[in-house]
Amino acid sequence: MYEDDEDDYQIPCPKCGKEIYEDVDQCPYCREFLSSSDFKRPTPAWIVVIVVLTIISFLLASCCF
Ligand SMILES: [Zn+2]
């Protein structure tokens, strides 16, 4: 049984590859400054669902009213 602390999400540093916390501004290992643009996060599924539902409701509204 693993006991990974999922509250502290860690990512590999884009510069040195060490595991660092996602919300730090600077890598503690290589002193590379981090910006959110360095990490391409996948779009959360709920956002996709909301967008799709919005589009569908627009389509329904435009054809039925
Ligand atoms: Zn680093």
N, CA, C, O and the ligand as a Tripos MOL2 file, in Angstrom:
@<TRIPOS>MOLECULE
protein
  261   259    66     0     0
PROTEIN
NO_CHARGES

@<TRIPOS>ATOM
      1 N           0.8490   -1.2020    0.0000 N.3       1 MET1
      2 CA          0.0000    0.0000    0.0000 C.3       1 MET1
      3 C           0.8810    1.2470    0.0000 C.2       1 MET1
      4 O           1.7470    1.4190    0.8570 O.2       1 MET1
      5 N           0.6410    2.0920   -0.9620 N.am      2 TYR2
      6 CA          1.4320    3.2990   -1.0670 C.3       2 TYR2
      7 C           0.8280    4.4140   -0.2080 C.2       2 TYR2
      8 O          -0.3850    4.4890   -0.0090 O.2       2 TYR2
      9 N           1.6990    5.2570    0.2790 N.am      3 GLU3
     10 CA          1.2320    6.3600    1.1180 C.3       3 GLU3
     11 C           1.6760    7.6970    0.5250 C.2       3 GLU3
     12 O           2.1360    8.5850    1.2430 O.2       3 GLU3
     13 N           1.5360    7.8220   -0.7560 N.am      4 ASP4
     14 CA          1.8800    9.0860   -1.3930 C.3       4 ASP4
     15 C           0.9280   10.1780   -0.9270 C.2       4 ASP4
     16 O          -0.2850    9.9850   -0.8480 O.2       4 ASP4
     17 N           1.5070   11.3170   -0.6260 N.am      5 ASP5
     18 CA          0.6880   12.4470   -0.2030 C.3       5 ASP5
     19 C           0.1790   13.1730   -1.4420 C.2       5 ASP5
     20 O           0.9090   13.9330   -2.0780 O.2       5 ASP5
     21 N          -1.0540   12.9330   -1.7650 N.am      6 GLU6
     22 CA         -1.5790   13.4970   -3.0000 C.3       6 GLU6
     23 C          -1.9490   14.9670   -2.8740 C.2       6 GLU6
     24 O          -2.2610   15.6200   -3.8690 O.2       6 GLU6
     25 N          -1.9130   15.4950   -1.6330 N.am      7 ASP7
     26 CA         -2.2100   16.9050   -1.4720 C.3       7 ASP7
     27 C          -1.0680   17.7720   -1.9960 C.2       7 ASP7
     28 O          -1.2860   18.8990   -2.4410 O.2       7 ASP7
     29 N           0.1500   17.2350   -1.9390 N.am      8 ASP8
     30 CA          1.3040   17.9790   -2.4200 C.3       8 ASP8
     31 C           1.6890   17.4320   -3.7830 C.2       8 ASP8
     32 O           2.4990   16.5110   -3.8900 O.2       8 ASP8
     33 N           1.1100   17.9980   -4.8070 N.am      9 TYR9
     34 CA          1.3130   17.4970   -6.1530 C.3       9 TYR9
     35 C           2.6930   17.8970   -6.6390 C.2       9 TYR9
     36 O           3.0470   19.0760   -6.6350 O.2       9 TYR9
     37 N           3.4660   16.9130   -7.0550 N.am     10 GLN10
     38 CA          4.8190   17.1810   -7.4960 C.3      10 GLN10
     39 C           4.9650   16.8880   -8.9790 C.2      10 GLN10
     40 O           4.3400   15.9820   -9.5310 O.2      10 GLN10
     41 N           5.8090   17.6880   -9.5940 N.am     11 ILE11
     42 CA          6.0570   17.5480  -11.0200 C.3      11 ILE11
     43 C           7.5600   17.5520  -11.2530 C.2      11 ILE11
     44 O           8.2980   18.0990  -10.4340 O.2      11 ILE11
     45 N           8.0290   16.9690  -12.3250 N.am     12 PRO12
     46 CA          9.4520   17.0530  -12.6420 C.3      12 PRO12
     47 C           9.8030   18.4510  -13.1380 C.2      12 PRO12
     48 O           9.0910   19.0350  -13.9550 O.2      12 PRO12
     49 N          10.9160   18.9730  -12.6270 N.am     13 CYS13
     50 CA         11.4000   20.2780  -13.0820 C.3      13 CYS13
     51 C          11.7230   20.2050  -14.5740 C.2      13 CYS13
     52 O          12.3990   19.2750  -15.0140 O.2      13 CYS13
     53 N          11.2490   21.1740  -15.3520 N.am     14 PRO14
     54 CA         11.5110   21.1530  -16.8010 C.3      14 PRO14
     55 C          12.9870   21.3520  -17.1260 C.2      14 PRO14
     56 O          13.4360   21.0560  -18.2330 O.2      14 PRO14
     57 N          13.7300   21.8530  -16.1520 N.am     15 LYS15
     58 CA         15.1470   22.1400  -16.3880 C.3      15 LYS15
     59 C          16.0310   20.9580  -15.9680 C.2      15 LYS15
     60 O          16.8480   20.4750  -16.7510 O.2      15 LYS15
     61 N          15.8540   20.5000  -14.7220 N.am     16 CYS16
     62 CA         16.7650   19.4780  -14.1980 C.3      16 CYS16
     63 C          16.0770   18.1360  -13.9940 C.2      16 CYS16
     64 O          16.7480   17.1240  -13.7880 O.2      16 CYS16
     65 N          14.7570   18.1140  -14.0490 N.am     17 GLY17
     66 CA         14.0450   16.8510  -13.9600 C.3      17 GLY17
     67 C          13.7860   16.3510  -12.5560 C.2      17 GLY17
     68 O          13.1960   15.2840  -12.3870 O.2      17 GLY17
     69 N          14.2100   17.0950  -11.5360 N.am     18 LYS18
     70 CA         13.9580   16.6890  -10.1560 C.3      18 LYS18
     71 C          12.4960   16.9240   -9.8110 C.2      18 LYS18
     72 O          11.8370   17.8050  -10.3630 O.2      18 LYS18
     73 N          12.0080   16.1030   -8.8760 N.am     19 GLU19
     74 CA         10.6260   16.2670   -8.4440 C.3      19 GLU19
     75 C          10.5130   17.5090   -7.5680 C.2      19 GLU19
     76 O          11.1850   17.6160   -6.5420 O.2      19 GLU19
     77 N           9.6670   18.4380   -7.9740 N.am     20 ILE20
     78 CA          9.4590   19.6600   -7.2150 C.3      20 ILE20
     79 C           7.9660   19.8940   -7.0550 C.2      20 ILE20
     80 O           7.1460   19.3400   -7.7870 O.2      20 ILE20
     81 N           7.6370   20.7280   -6.0800 N.am     21 TYR21
     82 CA          6.2360   21.0440   -5.8890 C.3      21 TYR21
     83 C           5.7390   21.9530   -7.0010 C.2      21 TYR21
     84 O           6.4480   22.8390   -7.4790 O.2      21 TYR21
     85 N           4.5030   21.7040   -7.3950 N.am     22 GLU22
     86 CA          3.9600   22.4000   -8.5530 C.3      22 GLU22
     87 C           3.8310   23.8960   -8.3210 C.2      22 GLU22
     88 O           3.9580   24.6840   -9.2580 O.2      22 GLU22
     89 N           3.5780   24.2960   -7.0700 N.am     23 ASP23
     90 CA          3.2510   25.7050   -6.8210 C.3      23 ASP23
     91 C           4.4630   26.5530   -6.4490 C.2      23 ASP23
     92 O           4.3080   27.7110   -6.0600 O.2      23 ASP23
     93 N           5.6600   25.9990   -6.5630 N.am     24 VAL24
     94 CA          6.8390   26.8100   -6.2540 C.3      24 VAL24
     95 C           7.1770   27.7100   -7.4480 C.2      24 VAL24
     96 O           6.9050   27.3730   -8.6010 O.2      24 VAL24
     97 N           7.7720   28.8550   -7.1380 N.am     25 ASP25
     98 CA          8.1410   29.7940   -8.1980 C.3      25 ASP25
     99 C           9.5170   29.4880   -8.7650 C.2      25 ASP25
    100 O           9.8530   29.8930   -9.8780 O.2      25 ASP25
    101 N          10.3140   28.7580   -7.9720 N.am     26 GLN26
    102 CA         11.6930   28.5350   -8.3770 C.3      26 GLN26
    103 C          12.0930   27.1200   -7.9780 C.2      26 GLN26
    104 O          11.7740   26.6730   -6.8770 O.2      26 GLN26
    105 N          12.7770   26.4260   -8.8490 N.am     27 CYS27
    106 CA         13.2430   25.0800   -8.5270 C.3      27 CYS27
    107 C          14.3090   25.1520   -7.4320 C.2      27 CYS27
    108 O          15.2840   25.8890   -7.5760 O.2      27 CYS27
    109 N          14.1410   24.3960   -6.3370 N.am     28 PRO28
    110 CA         15.1240   24.4470   -5.2490 C.3      28 PRO28
    111 C          16.4390   23.7660   -5.6120 C.2      28 PRO28
    112 O          17.4300   23.9180   -4.8960 O.2      28 PRO28
    113 N          16.4610   23.0280   -6.7000 N.am     29 TYR29
    114 CA         17.6700   22.2760   -7.0720 C.3      29 TYR29
    115 C          18.5350   23.0580   -8.0480 C.2      29 TYR29
    116 O          19.7390   23.1970   -7.8310 O.2      29 TYR29
    117 N          17.9430   23.5650   -9.1110 N.am     30 CYS30
    118 CA         18.7350   24.2270  -10.1490 C.3      30 CYS30
    119 C          18.4550   25.7250  -10.2150 C.2      30 CYS30
    120 O          19.0160   26.4270  -11.0560 O.2      30 CYS30
    121 N          17.5860   26.2160   -9.3250 N.am     31 ARG31
    122 CA         17.2780   27.6550   -9.2590 C.3      31 ARG31
    123 C          16.6210   28.1850  -10.5110 C.2      31 ARG31
    124 O          16.6440   29.3880  -10.7740 O.2      31 ARG31
    125 N          16.0420   27.2980  -11.2780 N.am     32 GLU32
    126 CA         15.3280   27.7320  -12.4700 C.3      32 GLU32
    127 C          13.9790   28.3060  -12.0600 C.2      32 GLU32
    128 O          13.2300   27.6870  -11.3050 O.2      32 GLU32
    129 N          13.6830   29.4930  -12.5680 N.am     33 PHE33
    130 CA         12.3730   30.0590  -12.2870 C.3      33 PHE33
    131 C          11.3260   29.3610  -13.1450 C.2      33 PHE33
    132 O          11.5480   29.0460  -14.3140 O.2      33 PHE33
    133 N          10.1970   29.1370  -12.5250 N.am     34 LEU34
    134 CA          9.1500   28.3760  -13.1940 C.3      34 LEU34
    135 C           7.9760   29.2840  -13.5030 C.2      34 LEU34
    136 O           7.6150   30.1530  -12.7080 O.2      34 LEU34
    137 N           7.3970   29.0760  -14.6440 N.am     35 SER35
    138 CA          6.1630   29.7710  -14.9750 C.3      35 SER35
    139 C           5.1320   28.7270  -15.3770 C.2      35 SER35
    140 O           5.4680   27.6150  -15.7830 O.2      35 SER35
    141 N           3.8930   29.1080  -15.2550 N.am     36 SER36
    142 CA          2.8320   28.1400  -15.5260 C.3      36 SER36
    143 C           2.8430   27.6940  -16.9790 C.2      36 SER36
    144 O           2.3200   26.6320  -17.3180 O.2      36 SER36
    145 N           3.4430   28.5140  -17.8350 N.am     37 SER37
    146 CA          3.4680   28.1570  -19.2510 C.3      37 SER37
    147 C           4.4470   27.0180  -19.5270 C.2      37 SER37
    148 O           4.4320   26.4270  -20.6070 O.2      37 SER37
    149 N           5.2930   26.7170  -18.5490 N.am     38 ASP38
    150 CA          6.2300   25.6180  -18.7300 C.3      38 ASP38
    151 C           5.5300   24.2650  -18.6460 C.2      38 ASP38
    152 O           6.0410   23.2480  -19.1150 O.2      38 ASP38
    153 N           4.3560   24.2830  -18.0420 N.am     39 PHE39
    154 CA          3.6560   23.0250  -17.8250 C.3      39 PHE39
    155 C           2.3340   23.0530  -18.5700 C.2      39 PHE39
    156 O           1.4700   23.8900  -18.3130 O.2      39 PHE39
    157 N           2.2030   22.1490  -19.4680 N.am     40 LYS40
    158 CA          0.9530   22.0650  -20.2070 C.3      40 LYS40
    159 C           0.0530   21.0530  -19.5110 C.2      40 LYS40
    160 O           0.2320   19.8400  -19.6190 O.2      40 LYS40
    161 N          -0.8930   21.5860  -18.8120 N.am     41 ARG41
    162 CA         -1.8010   20.7010  -18.0840 C.3      41 ARG41
    163 C          -2.9800   20.3510  -18.9760 C.2      41 ARG41
    164 O          -3.4730   21.2040  -19.7130 O.2      41 ARG41
    165 N          -3.4270   19.1350  -18.9180 N.am     42 PRO42
    166 CA         -4.6080   18.7620  -19.6890 C.3      42 PRO42
    167 C          -5.8340   19.4770  -19.1600 C.2      42 PRO42
    168 O          -5.9460   19.7350  -17.9610 O.2      42 PRO42
    169 N          -6.7410   19.7910  -20.0440 N.am     43 THR43
    170 CA         -7.9630   20.4680  -19.6370 C.3      43 THR43
    171 C          -8.7890   19.5370  -18.7690 C.2      43 THR43
    172 O          -9.0480   18.3980  -19.1560 O.2      43 THR43
    173 N          -9.2050   20.0050  -17.6010 N.am     44 PRO44
    174 CA        -10.0360   19.1650  -16.7400 C.3      44 PRO44
    175 C         -11.3120   18.7360  -17.4470 C.2      44 PRO44
    176 O         -11.8960   19.5000  -18.2150 O.2      44 PRO44
    177 N         -11.7380   17.5090  -17.1810 N.am     45 ALA45
    178 CA        -12.8820   16.9420  -17.8890 C.3      45 ALA45
    179 C         -14.1440   17.7630  -17.6580 C.2      45 ALA45
    180 O         -14.9740   17.8910  -18.5580 O.2      45 ALA45
    181 N         -14.2960   18.3250  -16.4490 N.am     46 TRP46
    182 CA        -15.5430   19.0480  -16.1670 C.3      46 TRP46
    183 C         -15.6470   20.3110  -16.9990 C.2      46 TRP46
    184 O         -16.7530   20.7400  -17.3300 O.2      46 TRP46
    185 N         -14.5190   20.9170  -17.3440 N.am     47 ILE47
    186 CA        -14.5650   22.0980  -18.2020 C.3      47 ILE47
    187 C         -15.0430   21.7150  -19.5920 C.2      47 ILE47
    188 O         -15.8490   22.4200  -20.1990 O.2      47 ILE47
    189 N         -14.5370   20.5820  -20.0960 N.am     48 VAL48
    190 CA        -14.9610   20.1010  -21.4090 C.3      48 VAL48
    191 C         -16.4640   19.8430  -21.4020 C.2      48 VAL48
    192 O         -17.1700   20.2100  -22.3410 O.2      48 VAL48
    193 N         -16.9430   19.2100  -20.3370 N.am     49 VAL49
    194 CA        -18.3710   18.9040  -20.2300 C.3      49 VAL49
    195 C         -19.1950   20.1850  -20.2580 C.2      49 VAL49
    196 O         -20.2040   20.2630  -20.9590 O.2      49 VAL49
    197 N         -18.7660   21.1930  -19.4930 N.am     50 ILE50
    198 CA        -19.5160   22.4540  -19.4370 C.3      50 ILE50
    199 C         -19.5330   23.1300  -20.8040 C.2      50 ILE50
    200 O         -20.5680   23.6340  -21.2420 O.2      50 ILE50
    201 N         -18.3920   23.1400  -21.4690 N.am     51 VAL51
    202 CA        -18.3200   23.7610  -22.7970 C.3      51 VAL51
    203 C         -19.2380   23.0440  -23.7710 C.2      51 VAL51
    204 O         -19.9760   23.6860  -24.5180 O.2      51 VAL51
    205 N         -19.1970   21.7240  -23.7690 N.am     52 VAL52
    206 CA        -20.0350   20.9450  -24.6790 C.3      52 VAL52
    207 C         -21.5100   21.1920  -24.3880 C.2      52 VAL52
    208 O         -22.3050   21.3820  -25.3080 O.2      52 VAL52
    209 N         -21.8780   21.1890  -23.1010 N.am     53 LEU53
    210 CA        -23.2740   21.4360  -22.7400 C.3      53 LEU53
    211 C         -23.7080   22.8360  -23.1660 C.2      53 LEU53
    212 O         -24.8350   23.0320  -23.6210 O.2      53 LEU53
    213 N         -22.8130   23.8020  -23.0180 N.am     54 THR54
    214 CA        -23.1370   25.1650  -23.4370 C.3      54 THR54
    215 C         -23.3830   25.2330  -24.9320 C.2      54 THR54
    216 O         -24.3380   25.8650  -25.3830 O.2      54 THR54
    217 N         -22.5240   24.5840  -25.6960 N.am     55 ILE55
    218 CA        -22.6830   24.5790  -27.1500 C.3      55 ILE55
    219 C         -23.9860   23.8950  -27.5360 C.2      55 ILE55
    220 O         -24.7160   24.3890  -28.3960 O.2      55 ILE55
    221 N         -24.2830   22.7650  -26.9070 N.am     56 ILE56
    222 CA        -25.5090   22.0340  -27.2220 C.3      56 ILE56
    223 C         -26.7300   22.8900  -26.8960 C.2      56 ILE56
    224 O         -27.6880   22.9390  -27.6680 O.2      56 ILE56
    225 N         -26.6890   23.5660  -25.7440 N.am     57 SER57
    226 CA        -27.8370   24.3920  -25.3740 C.3      57 SER57
    227 C         -28.0040   25.5630  -26.3420 C.2      57 SER57
    228 O         -29.1280   25.9620  -26.6470 O.2      57 SER57
    229 N         -26.8870   26.1130  -26.8240 N.am     58 PHE58
    230 CA        -26.9720   27.1730  -27.8370 C.3      58 PHE58
    231 C         -27.6170   26.6420  -29.1060 C.2      58 PHE58
    232 O         -28.4700   27.3030  -29.6990 O.2      58 PHE58
    233 N         -27.2130   25.4510  -29.5230 N.am     59 LEU59
    234 CA        -27.7530   24.8680  -30.7480 C.3      59 LEU59
    235 C         -29.2450   24.6040  -30.5930 C.2      59 LEU59
    236 O         -30.0270   24.8830  -31.5020 O.2      59 LEU59
    237 N         -29.6380   24.0670  -29.4410 N.am     60 LEU60
    238 CA        -31.0400   23.7950  -29.1970 C.3      60 LEU60
    239 C         -31.8470   25.0930  -29.1680 C.2      60 LEU60
    240 O         -32.9440   25.1620  -29.7230 O.2      60 LEU60
    241 N         -31.3050   26.1050  -28.5280 N.am     61 ALA61
    242 CA        -32.0100   27.3850  -28.4260 C.3      61 ALA61
    243 C         -32.1790   28.0340  -29.7940 C.2      61 ALA61
    244 O         -33.2140   28.6380  -30.0780 O.2      61 ALA61
    245 N         -31.1570   27.9080  -30.6440 N.am     62 SER62
    246 CA        -31.2180   28.5790  -31.9410 C.3      62 SER62
    247 C         -32.1890   27.8860  -32.8850 C.2      62 SER62
    248 O         -32.7240   28.5310  -33.7860 O.2      62 SER62
    249 N         -32.4260   26.6220  -32.7110 N.am     63 CYS63
    250 CA        -33.2990   25.9200  -33.6420 C.3      63 CYS63
    251 C         -34.7180   25.7690  -33.1210 C.2      63 CYS63
    252 O         -35.6360   25.5040  -33.8980 O.2      63 CYS63
    253 N         -34.9130   25.9320  -31.8170 N.am     64 CYS64
    254 CA        -36.2360   25.6780  -31.2500 C.3      64 CYS64
    255 C         -36.9750   26.9630  -30.8790 C.2      64 CYS64
    256 O         -38.1830   26.9340  -30.6440 O.2      64 CYS64
    257 N         -36.2730   28.0710  -30.8240 N.am     65 PHE65
    258 CA        -36.9490   29.2910  -30.3960 C.3      65 PHE65
    259 C         -36.8410   30.3820  -31.4570 C.2      65 PHE65
    260 O         -37.3570   31.4840  -31.2650 O.2      65 PHE65
    261 ZN         15.3130   22.1900  -11.4960 Zn       66 ZN66
@<TRIPOS>BOND
     1     1     2 1
     2     2     3 1
     3     3     4 2
     4     3     5 am
     5     5     6 1
     6     6     7 1
     7     7     8 2
     8     7     9 am
     9     9    10 1
    10    10    11 1
    11    11    12 2
    12    11    13 am
    13    13    14 1
    14    14    15 1
    15    15    16 2
    16    15    17 am
    17    17    18 1
    18    18    19 1
    19    19    20 2
    20    19    21 am
    21    21    22 1
    22    22    23 1
    23    23    24 2
    24    23    25 am
    25    25    26 1
    26    26    27 1
    27    27    28 2
    28    27    29 am
    29    29    30 1
    30    30    31 1
    31    31    32 2
    32    31    33 am
    33    33    34 1
    34    34    35 1
    35    35    36 2
    36    35    37 am
    37    37    38 1
    38    38    39 1
    39    39    40 2
    40    39    41 am
    41    41    42 1
    42    42    43 1
    43    43    44 2
    44    43    45 am
    45    45    46 1
    46    46    47 1
    47    47    48 2
    48    47    49 am
    49    49    50 1
    50    50    51 1
    51    51    52 2
    52    51    53 am
    53    53    54 1
    54    54    55 1
    55    55    56 2
    56    55    57 am
    57    57    58 1
    58    58    59 1
    59    59    60 2
    60    59    61 am
    61    61    62 1
    62    62    63 1
    63    63    64 2
    64    63    65 am
    65    65    66 1
    66    66    67 1
    67    67    68 2
    68    67    69 am
    69    69    70 1
    70    70    71 1
    71    71    72 2
    72    71    73 am
    73    73    74 1
    74    74    75 1
    75    75    76 2
    76    75    77 am
    77    77    78 1
    78    78    79 1
    79    79    80 2
    80    79    81 am
    81    81    82 1
    82    82    83 1
    83    83    84 2
    84    83    85 am
    85    85    86 1
    86    86    87 1
    87    87    88 2
    88    87    89 am
    89    89    90 1
    90    90    91 1
    91    91    92 2
    92    91    93 am
    93    93    94 1
    94    94    95 1
    95    95    96 2
    96    95    97 am
    97    97    98 1
    98    98    99 1
    99    99   100 2
   100    99   101 am
   101   101   102 1
   102   102   103 1
   103   103   104 2
   104   103   105 am
   105   105   106 1
   106   106   107 1
   107   107   108 2
   108   107   109 am
   109   109   110 1
   110   110   111 1
   111   111   112 2
   112   111   113 am
   113   113   114 1
   114   114   115 1
   115   115   116 2
   116   115   117 am
   117   117   118 1
   118   118   119 1
   119   119   120 2
   120   119   121 am
   121   121   122 1
   122   122   123 1
   123   123   124 2
   124   123   125 am
   125   125   126 1
   126   126   127 1
   127   127   128 2
   128   127   129 am
   129   129   130 1
   130   130   131 1
   131   131   132 2
   132   131   133 am
   133   133   134 1
   134   134   135 1
   135   135   136 2
   136   135   137 am
   137   137   138 1
   138   138   139 1
   139   139   140 2
   140   139   141 am
   141   141   142 1
   142   142   143 1
   143   143   144 2
   144   143   145 am
   145   145   146 1
   146   146   147 1
   147   147   148 2
   148   147   149 am
   149   149   150 1
   150   150   151 1
   151   151   152 2
   152   151   153 am
   153   153   154 1
   154   154   155 1
   155   155   156 2
   156   155   157 am
   157   157   158 1
   158   158   159 1
   159   159   160 2
   160   159   161 am
   161   161   162 1
   162   162   163 1
   163   163   164 2
   164   163   165 am
   165   165   166 1
   166   166   167 1
   167   167   168 2
   168   167   169 am
   169   169   170 1
   170   170   171 1
   171   171   172 2
   172   171   173 am
   173   173   174 1
   174   174   175 1
   175   175   176 2
   176   175   177 am
   177   177   178 1
   178   178   179 1
   179   179   180 2
   180   179   181 am
   181   181   182 1
   182   182   183 1
   183   183   184 2
   184   183   185 am
   185   185   186 1
   186   186   187 1
   187   187   188 2
   188   187   189 am
   189   189   190 1
   190   190   191 1
   191   191   192 2
   192   191   193 am
   193   193   194 1
   194   194   195 1
   195   195   196 2
   196   195   197 am
   197   197   198 1
   198   198   199 1
   199   199   200 2
   200   199   201 am
   201   201   202 1
   202   202   203 1
   203   203   204 2
   204   203   205 am
   205   205   206 1
   206   206   207 1
   207   207   208 2
   208   207   209 am
   209   209   210 1
   210   210   211 1
   211   211   212 2
   212   211   213 am
   213   213   214 1
   214   214   215 1
   215   215   216 2
   216   215   217 am
   217   217   218 1
   218   218   219 1
   219   219   220 2
   220   219   221 am
   221   221   222 1
   222   222   223 1
   223   223   224 2
   224   223   225 am
   225   225   226 1
   226   226   227 1
   227   227   228 2
   228   227   229 am
   229   229   230 1
   230   230   231 1
   231   231   232 2
   232   231   233 am
   233   233   234 1
   234   234   235 1
   235   235   236 2
   236   235   237 am
   237   237   238 1
   238   238   239 1
   239   239   240 2
   240   239   241 am
   241   241   242 1
   242   242   243 1
   243   243   244 2
   244   243   245 am
   245   245   246 1
   246   246   247 1
   247   247   248 2
   248   247   249 am
   249   249   250 1
   250   250   251 1
   251   251   252 2
   252   251   253 am
   253   253   254 1
   254   254   255 1
   255   255   256 2
   256   255   257 am
   257   257   258 1
   258   258   259 1
   259   259   260 2
@<TRIPOS>SUBSTRUCTURE
     1 MET1         2 RESIDUE 1 A MET
     2 TYR2         6 RESIDUE 1 A TYR
     3 GLU3        10 RESIDUE 1 A GLU
     4 ASP4        14 RESIDUE 1 A ASP
     5 ASP5        18 RESIDUE 1 A ASP
     6 GLU6        22 RESIDUE 1 A GLU
     7 ASP7        26 RESIDUE 1 A ASP
     8 ASP8        30 RESIDUE 1 A ASP
     9 TYR9        34 RESIDUE 1 A TYR
    10 GLN10       38 RESIDUE 1 A GLN
    11 ILE11       42 RESIDUE 1 A ILE
    12 PRO12       46 RESIDUE 1 A PRO
    13 CYS13       50 RESIDUE 1 A CYS
    14 PRO14       54 RESIDUE 1 A PRO
    15 LYS15       58 RESIDUE 1 A LYS
    16 CYS16       62 RESIDUE 1 A CYS
    17 GLY17       66 RESIDUE 1 A GLY
    18 LYS18       70 RESIDUE 1 A LYS
    19 GLU19       74 RESIDUE 1 A GLU
    20 ILE20       78 RESIDUE 1 A ILE
    21 TYR21       82 RESIDUE 1 A TYR
    22 GLU22       86 RESIDUE 1 A GLU
    23 ASP23       90 RESIDUE 1 A ASP
    24 VAL24       94 RESIDUE 1 A VAL
    25 ASP25       98 RESIDUE 1 A ASP
    26 GLN26      102 RESIDUE 1 A GLN
    27 CYS27      106 RESIDUE 1 A CYS
    28 PRO28      110 RESIDUE 1 A PRO
    29 TYR29      114 RESIDUE 1 A TYR
    30 CYS30      118 RESIDUE 1 A CYS
    31 ARG31      122 RESIDUE 1 A ARG
    32 GLU32      126 RESIDUE 1 A GLU
    33 PHE33      130 RESIDUE 1 A PHE
    34 LEU34      134 RESIDUE 1 A LEU
    35 SER35      138 RESIDUE 1 A SER
    36 SER36      142 RESIDUE 1 A SER
    37 SER37      146 RESIDUE 1 A SER
    38 ASP38      150 RESIDUE 1 A ASP
    39 PHE39      154 RESIDUE 1 A PHE
    40 LYS40      158 RESIDUE 1 A LYS
    41 ARG41      162 RESIDUE 1 A ARG
    42 PRO42      166 RESIDUE 1 A PRO
    43 THR43      170 RESIDUE 1 A THR
    44 PRO44      174 RESIDUE 1 A PRO
    45 ALA45      178 RESIDUE 1 A ALA
    46 TRP46      182 RESIDUE 1 A TRP
    47 ILE47      186 RESIDUE 1 A ILE
    48 VAL48      190 RESIDUE 1 A VAL
    49 VAL49      194 RESIDUE 1 A VAL
    50 ILE50      198 RESIDUE 1 A ILE
    51 VAL51      202 RESIDUE 1 A VAL
    52 VAL52      206 RESIDUE 1 A VAL
    53 LEU53      210 RESIDUE 1 A LEU
    54 THR54      214 RESIDUE 1 A THR
    55 ILE55      218 RESIDUE 1 A ILE
    56 ILE56      222 RESIDUE 1 A ILE
    57 SER57      226 RESIDUE 1 A SER
    58 PHE58      230 RESIDUE 1 A PHE
    59 LEU59      234 RESIDUE 1 A LEU
    60 LEU60      238 RESIDUE 1 A LEU
    61 ALA61      242 RESIDUE 1 A ALA
    62 SER62      246 RESIDUE 1 A SER
    63 CYS63      250 RESIDUE 1 A CYS
    64 CYS64      254 RESIDUE 1 A CYS
    65 PHE65      258 RESIDUE 1 A PHE
    66 ZN66       261 GROUP 0 **** ****
